[in-house]
Amino acid sequence: MKTFLTFMGVIGLVVCIGGSLGWSQDQVILGGVAPLSAPGAAESGAEMKIAMEMAVSEIGQILGKPIKLQVEDTRGLPEEGTAAMNRLADAGAAGVVGEFHSAVANAEIEVANQRKLPLIIAEAWADVITAKHYPYVFRIAPANSLFYTKVSDWVKAIGAQNVVAIVENTDWGLGIDTVFKETLHDQKNIDGDPVQYTSIVAERTVTDFTPQLLRYKSMSPRPDLVMDIFTGTGEYLIVKQTGELGLAPNRETLVFAVGTSALYPEYWETVGKYGVFSITKTGYHPLLGVTPAIKKFNAEFEAKTGKTPTFAAMEAYDSIHVLAQAIEQAGSTASDAIVAALEKIKYDGVLGTIYFSADKKPDYMYHQWPGAKAVIIQYTAEGQKYTDAELLWPAALMP
C-alpha cells in the first residue's frame, strides 16, 4: 500500500388537477422530507431541517408571498416517505426538497411522479432515483456511480489488492456494492497487481458484526481495506468492533466508514479511540476552497447549533434556494412551469453552481447535478472534526 497514507398547520389549501398550485391566499408552501427520528439517520435529518429553515428565513418571500416551510419526518422508512409526500401534496406544496435515505427517496419519487409534485433530492444517492427519468424528480446529491467510481480510483491509487466490505441491505448500500464490484474486482491497481473485492450484505438492524469481521480477519492475505458501507449506528459499530477485534486500523489494514454519519460528533461517542486513522468521505472540505457563501453558511449554522455542518446540510440549504429561484423564474407555482424552470436553472450556491443535466446516458445523469465533489479524508486524532481531518484524495488538493 502506498506510503502517503497517514498510519493508521396550513392557512388555506388549493389543489388542482395536474399538480398542486403550491399557494394559499397568503403564502407559498415549500415541503421538506427528512429522517428526524429512529430508525432513520436522525442526526442528518436534523441538520437538513435546520438548513432548510435557514434558507427560508433568508429568502423571505416567493412571488411576493411569505413562505411556509412544512418538513415531514420520514423516519428512514419508505412507507413513511410515501405518506409524507402525499401529505405535502394534499397541503398544496409547490415543491419538495430533502431526503437522506435512498430507499425512502425511491418511494417518494413515485408520489412526485404520480401527483406531479416537483421534488429535489438533497442527499440520497442510489442511481435508480434519477435513472427512472421521472420529469418531476431532480437531484443535487451525487449518484452512487458518479461518486464511488472516484473512490475506486483512490483505492487503486494506493495500491490496495484485497478489499472487503460489510454492506447495508438498502438501495444505497447495494448500489455502492455494485459500483465496487464493477470497478474494483479483477481490476489492476497502480502497481499493476490485481484487486480482489469481497462483500457481505447485512440488514440495517444488525448490531453485532463479529461473525463477518472474524471471517475477514482470518483471510490470507489480510485485507488492505475494510469498507464499512453502513449508515448511522451500524456504521459506528462496525468501526468500533473492527478495532476491538484488532482487524483495523493498523499498519496492514485500514477501515473506511463510507456513510455520512462518520462526519458527526456522535461518531466519536461510539467509536472512541478506534476512530483514529479511520477513513471517510465528504462532499465538502475547506481545502476545496472557502467561498464567501460557504463561510457565511458555516458561521450561521455553527452559531445556531454549535456544530460544524456537513455537506448534507449544504445540499438541503441549496435545494431550498434552487426551488425558490425556479418558482420565481417560472412566475408561477404550477408544477410544469417549475419543472421547466428547474431544467434551465443556474444557481450559485454553497456547494457550487447548481444546474441539472438533461443527459440520459448514463441513465442516472437525467436531472442530476454533475458538479458534486468527491473528497476522501482520514482522522488523525480522537474527537477530530471532519474539517480538520487529513485530506487523502484527490491528490491534487493534498498540501
Beta strands, then each sheet from edge to edge (+ up, - down):
strand 1: 15-16
strand 2: 19-20
strand 3: 28-34
strand 4: 61-62
strand 5: 65-73
strand 6: 95-98
strand 7: 119-121
strand 8: 137-139
strand 9: 162-168
strand 10: 187-188
strand 11: 194-202
strand 12: 225-229
strand 13: 254-257
strand 14: 279-282
strand 15: 347-349
strand 16: 352-354
strand 17: 375-378
strand 18: 390-393
sheet 1: 1+ 2-
sheet 2: 4+ 5- 3- 6- 7- 8-
sheet 3: 10+ 11- 9- 12- 13- 14- 17+ 18-
sheet 4: 15+ 16-
end
